[in-house]
Structures are given as C-alpha cells and as structure tokens.
Amino acid sequence: MNKYAAPLIFFFIITQQVKGQDAEFDSIVVKGIQQIYSIEFNQAEKTFNKLIRDYPQHPAGKFFLAMLDWWRILLDTSIEERDELFFEKIEKVIEHCDKILEEDPENVDAMFFKGGAIGFRGRLSAMRESWLSAVDDGREALPLVEKAGELDPDNIDVELGFGIYNYYASVIPEQYPIVKPLMIFLPSGDKELGLKQLKDVAQNGKYTKYEARYFLMTLLYRFEKDYDASEEYSKMLNKDFPDNPVFERWCGRIAMKKGNVNLADSIFKSVLWKGKKLKSGYNTLTVKREANYYIGYNYRKNSRYDSAQVYFEKCLNYSLKLDRDRESGFLINSTLYIGMIKEMNEEYAAAKMYYERVLDMREFGNSHGLAESYLDRIEKQGK
C-alpha cells in the first residue's frame, strides 16, 4: 500500500471536540489548529503549552501537542524515527483522559480526546501496515466516539469520525483484501452515508472542517475518481493554508490527473522554490522527488528533452535514496524516460542500459513491455 496514503485508513481519525469552555479557551484552540495546518509548528507548540498552563485539567493541550508530531510524521512518512515520540505523547493523552473518566464517566471531552488519541495511534499503525494493532485501536476508539455523540447529539463536528468510518469501512475491505478478515471485529460501513456526513462537516464544521475537506479530497481522488470535486477541496485547503506542502502537492497531483500538465508544472515549481527558501516541510527528499518528476514530465511533453532529463535524473537519484523495500513508480518511470531521451539523442548504448535497468525492476504499469519493445527497436536498427 502507498505509504503516503495514510488518509485512506478508515477507522482512525476522531474529531477534536472542545465543549463547555470559555471564549478564551476556544480562541486558543482555533489559533493552534490554524498554526498546525499552516505548518507553523513552533508557534503551535507555544499556543498549546499555553493551553496546558491555563487549563491543566483539560486534555486538549496534550492532544494537540501530539498532533504536532503527527503532522511532522505526515510531512515525510518515510522517516520512522519520530514514531516512538508520537506514541509516547498519545499515551499521555490517554492516561490523562482515563483520570478524568474515573471521576466523571460521562465527561464528553475526555471521551472524545481519548477516542481521538487511540484513533491516531491506530492510524499510524495502519500507515506502518501493522494491521492488527490498527484494527484493535479502531475497535477500542469507536464506542468512545459513539457514546460521546449520544451525549452531545447536536454537535456537527462529531460527524467527522462517523463519516470517515462509514466511508472507509465500506470501501477499504474491497480495495485491500488483507483488511477484510479483520473487519469481523468492527461494524459494517455505509459509503453514501459517510460521504454525506463528511460533506456536512466540510461545510459546517467548526473545528474539523479542514480535516473533513482533506479526507474528501483524497477519497474523491482515489476511490470515487471524481477529480473535479477533489480539486474543489484541494483549492479550498490550499487557499486557507498556502504553505502547507501536503495540500499544495495534492493540488499538483490532481492537476496532473486532469491533464492540466502546465498547471501541475507551475505548482511543483512553486514547491521546489519554497524548498529552496527553507519553508517547513518543503525540503524533504520525498517532496523534491515528486516535484522533479512532474516538472520533468512537463518538459518532456513539450519536447524540451534536455531539461526533462535533468529533472528525471534528480528524481531518479532521490528515489535511489528513498526506495528501501521496492522500487517506486517514480524510479521506474524516470529510468524509462531517461532511456527514451538517450535513444532519441542516438546514445544507444546508454539507452539500452536504462531499459535493461527497467527490466531489472518490478513491473509498474506496462514498464517491462515498453522497455522490451524499445530494446527490440534498437536491436532491429542494428544499434
């Protein structure tokens, strides 16, 4: 499964609820959430530390500090060294909520934040393909959210957790059969209801509308193949958070999928420029690999082959550093495209070398068939 596709996991995001607090509390939380999505992590850390100082009994501060680490992980999921610290912070949230619930078993905030903490723990387990742990956390988190929803039925934000669960519990087992046997431990989902709930939160949610838009953007792209609707949500997110590399890269991917290669090229050049300016999250190998690939693709499409080769070679080199367990599509396609450019430039020995490298890699799309046909073409020409 694509490691970057963490948003596809269906049972693990739980809404962040802040109920029964004063206006100052509310303003601090909203400010901190905005800072997280804006990748202003230092500022967000200060904001949520203030929340902990001013409201030490409430679990929100500890929860959102853990969300800072979640977003640090999400910016580059290839780095697993941050996982342990995230799990430690999540455990502190759960312990804090348990103390509250011992004294007040129907404390809605404690239920939501405990459910959210368990849910995010499961989401990371799913990202790392620890499916049994992920499902176990989903099984534990869902009743907490359901109970909190019963106690606070008028809060629109609660629908986020239900919407995500309903949609992905219906879709994921069919897309990823490895998960299907584990679903016997969880209720069945309802895709249409899930979409309705997510759209409602995306439009009307107070604290969770951005997360709802994020999920809609990804699921409409990956499963519904509704690229126009996906693009609408990506534009909303990018408008509100123009320096969030996750949202900006999604804008580029969707543009590519819709065939707007020039727009995608512009977006990914912006991504590289922000990386050079050392903006948070834009300078990782994962980000640079993707941006270089799509820029190279556009140069190739416009017959600027020398420029295309430069960017494909950068993508190839980044992929060699990143690809651990198996070759990525970026590596395979870049290798194939460089071979094609070499052949076009009548560098036949080099072209054959790149095509043969493609055959040594796993099949991606029709990569083997194309490489073999190109090698045959060179052989027939006696080159």
N, C-alpha and C positions, 0 to 999 in steps of 0.2 A: 504494500500500500504506500502511496506517496506520502513521505514524511511531512510534507508541507501541508497535507490535507487534514490537519487536526480539527478544523471546524466541521468536518464531516461526521465526527463521532456524536452519537445521537442522544446519549443519556446523561451528559455530564455538565452542561452549563446550567447553573441555577441563578435565578435573579438576585440582584443585590437590593435588599429592602431596607429602608430607613423610615420607620414609623414612630409616631408618638414623640418626636423630638422637637426642639425649638427651631426657630428660623436660622439661628447661627449654626447649629449642627447641620442643618440641611445645606446651607451655603458652603460650608467647608467640604462636605461630601461631594457636592456637584462640582466645585472647583477642582478637587483632587481627581475625580473621574475624567474631567476635561484634560487635565495635565497628563494622565496616563495615556489617553488616546493620542495626545499631541506629542508623545514620547519625550516629555519633559520630566524625566524620572527623578532628578534631584529635587525639583520643586515639589513634585508629588510626594516624595518621601517626607519633606518638611511639612507639607499640608496634613498628611495622615499621622505624623508624630504629634502634631498639634491637636488633632482629633483625639488621640490617645490620652494626651495630658489633660485636655478639657473634659473628656467623657471616658474616664478609665474603665467604667463598668460595661460600656457598650462594645460589642465585638467588631464593629465596623472598621475601626482603625487598624486592628491587627489583620483583618481580612484583606483590606485594600493594600496593605504593605506586602502581603503575599502576592497580590495581583501585579504588583510592580515586577516581581520576579517571574511571574507567568509571562508578562509581556517581553521581558528580557529573553526568555526562552523562545517565545514565538518569533522574535526578530531573526533568530538564526537557530532553527531546530536541529541543525547538525551538531551543535555543541551540547553535550550532555552533562558537562561539569556543573551546571547550575541546578540540576535536578534535585540534588540532595538538600540544598539550602531551601528550595521551594517546599519540599516535603516537610522539612522541619518547621517552617513558618505555618504551613497548613495545619500541622499537628497542634501547634499552639492555639490556633483559632478554635479547633475542635474542643480542646481542653477548656478553653475559656467559655465556650457555649455550654458545655456539659455542666460547669459550675453554676451557670445561670439557671439551667433547666432543672437542676437538683432542687433549687429553692422555688422555682416558678415553672412547673412543667408545661404551661401553655404560653410561655414567652415567645411571641411571634418572631421577634428579631433573632433570638437565639436559634430558633428552628431554621430560619432562612439562611443565616450565615453558617450554621453547621452543615446544612444541606449543600450550600454553595462550596464550602471548603472540601467536603467529601467529593462533590461533583468534579471540581477542578483537579483533585488528586486522581480521580478516575480518568479524567480527560488526558492528563499527562501519561498515565499508564497505557492508555489506548494509543497515544502518539508513539510510544515506545513499543507498541504491539505486545504489551503484557495484558492479554485479553481477559484472563480470568480475574485478575485484580481489578481491571476496569469494570467488568460486569458486576463484580461484588460491590464496588463502590456505588454503581448505579442503583443496585438493589437497595442499598442502605440509604441513599440520598432521597430517592423518590418519595417514600412515605413521609419524610420530614416536610417536603415541599407541599405535598397534598394536604397534610394536617394544617400547615400554616395558611394555605389557601382557603381552607374551610373556616378558619378563624378570622380571615380578612378577605372576604369574597369580593369586595368592591375595588380592590387594588389591581389596576390594569397590568402592572409590571409582573405580577405573578404568572401571567400567561406566557412569558418568555420560556420558562422551564418546561411548561406543559407543551408549548408549541414545538420546541426542539425535540422533546421526547417523542411526541406523536408523529412527527415527520420522519425522524431518523429510525425510530423503532419499526416503522413500516418499510422504509426504503433500504436501509443498510443490510439487513439479513439477505436480501435478494442480490445486492451488489457484491457483498463479501460473504460467501458461504461459510467461511471459517467462523463467523459470528453466530450463525443461525442456531446451532445446537445450544449455545449459551442463553438464547432468548427464552428458553423454557423457565428461567428464573424470573422473568420480567413480564409485565402485561403487554399485550399487542398494541401496536400504534395505529394511528389514523392519519394518513398523509394529508388529505384535504383539510381536515380539522387543524392539523399542525400548521399548514400554510396560512389558514385564516387567522389563527392565534398570533403567529409571527408578524403578519401584516398589520394586525391591530396594534401590537406593541410598537412596531416600527413607526407607526403614525402617531400614536397617542401615549406611548410610554414616557415616564418622567426620568427615571434613572437608567433604563435598559433599552431605550430606543436604538442606540448605536449598536449594541450587541445584536439586537434583532435584525437591523439592516445588514450587519456583517454576515449573519447566518443566511439571510435571504439572498444576498449577493452570491454566496458560494454555492448554495444548494440549487438556485435557479440556473447557475452556470453548469454545474457538474451533473446534475440529475435531470432537471427539467429541460435543459437545453434551450432555455428562454433567455437568449443573450441580450435582448433589448431590455427586459425587466432587470436582469442582473446589472446591466450598465447603469440603469437609473439609480440603483442603490449604491453602486461604486462611486458615482458622481456626487451623491449626497455626502458620503463619507469623506471623499477627497476634498470636497468644498469645505466641510467643517474642520478637517484635520489635514491640511495640505502637505504637512511634513511628516506624515505617518507613512513609512516605506511599505508597509503591508498593504494599505489601502491604495497607494499610488501604483504599486506593481500590479494589483488586480485591475486597475483601470487599463494598464498596458496590455495585460493578457486578454481582457475582454475585447479591446480594440483589435488585437490580432485575430481573435476568433471570428470577429465580424468582418474581417478582411480589410480593415482600415489600417494598413501597414504603416502609412505615413504618420498617422496619429500615434500608433504604438511606438514608432521610432522617436517621435518628439518626447513622449512620456519617458521612455527609458534613457534618452539623453539627459533629461532632467534628473533622473535617478542617479546617473553617473556624476553629473555636475554637483549634486548635493553630497555625494560621497567624497568628492574632492574638497568640498567645503567642510568636511568632517561633521556633517549633521548626523545626529544619533540614528543608528540603525541602517544607514545607507552605505557603509563602507565594508560590509562583510563580504567574504568570498562568494557566498550564496547569492547575494544581491548583484554583485558585479558580474557573476557568471550569466545570470539570466538577462541582465541588461545588454551585455556584449553580444549575446546570441541574437536577440531580436533586432538590434541595430545592424549587425552583420547580415541578418536575413533581409532587411530592407535594402541595404546596399547591393546585395546580390540580385534582388528583384529589379532594381533599377540599373543593372548591368555595370555597376561600379565594383568590379571584381577584386581589384587590389585592396580597396578599403574593406570589402567584405571579408577577405582573407585575414586581414589584421584583426578584426573583431572575432572571427571564428577561432583564430589561434589563441586569443586571450580566453575565450570561453573554454576551449579545449584544455588549456593549462590550469584554469581554475577547477575544472571538472576532475582532472587527474589528482588534485589535492583533496577534493571533496568526496569523490566516489570511493566508498570503502567496500561495501558488500557486493555491489554490482554496478555496471556501467549505467550512467544516466542517459536519458534521451538527449540531453544537451551534448554530452560527449560523443555519442554515436552520430548524431546529425552533423555536428561540427566537423567531425572526421570525414564524413561522407562529402560534405560540401567543399571542404578544402581539397579533397581528391578531385572533385569535379572542376574546381578552378585550376588546379595544376594541369589536368588534362586539357582544358581549354587553352592554357598557355603553352601547350605542347611539351610540358615537363612530364613525359610519360612514365619514367621510372619512379618519380615521386608520386604521381597519381596512383600507380599500381600499389605502391607501399601503403598509401592511405586506404585504398579499397580493401587490401588484404587485412589491414587492421580492423576494418569494419567487420569482416568475416570472422575475426577472432573474438569479437564481442558478441553479446547476446543479441537476439533478433529484436528489433524495435521498429514497429510498423512493417514496412517492406524493405528494411535496410539490407538484408542479405541478398534478396532478389535484385535490388538495384546495383549493389556492389558487384555481384557476379555478372550482370549484364554489361556493366561498364568495363570490367576486366575483359570480357569476351570481345567487346568492341575494340579495345586496344590491341588485343591479340590478332584479330582479323585484319587490322590495319598494318600488322607486322611491326608494331612499335615496341 
